[in-house]
Amino acid sequence: MKRLLLASTIVLLSQNTAQAQTPDLGPLNSAFNGSVIFKVDKHGRLVMDHYDQGSRFRQDVVPMEHIDPGLISFSSEEDAIALKCKADKGQCFSKEIFKLDVVRLSSRITLPRPLQDASGAHSIALFQELLAPREATIAPIATETSEAPSRKNRTEQ
């Protein structure tokens, strides 16, 4: 009976800890107004679903701690927000393009600029706020190995 109680307590505590660490993506989802929908998968990675005319055409997945908050910028040539990997993380973005049925790795992705954010400054600030708490917790766990499996097809590697 004591073992069952102990196991139940551990399960409940671990679920509460996982829920407490889930970032609030509401402000980003609100800012991008359905053109990109943000969520966190079961591995704690940021998932960005890109939509055009109501259908999903691309999905980007990245461990949030691999995004360099200092390199988030607005690209006026592309009229988009650019996210880049940290220097030591290489190609940290997994980009699945559904129309082509392909998954590509990249060190940079772009997100369409929200219409109400002419300079991209608000969107950049939202990303930096999202990543700031994660930056503070990375140092203690930097030596852990917890890479999620790659989505890339084995024939393309």
Secondary structure, 3 states (H helix, E strand, C coil): CHHHHHHHHHHHHHHHHHHHCCCCCHHHHHHHCCCEEEEECCCCEEEEEEEECCEEEEEEEEEHHHECHHHCEEECCCCEEEEEECHHHCCCEEEEECCCCEEEEECEEEEECCCCCCCCHHHHHHHHHHHHHHHHHHHHHCCCCCCCCCCCCHHHC
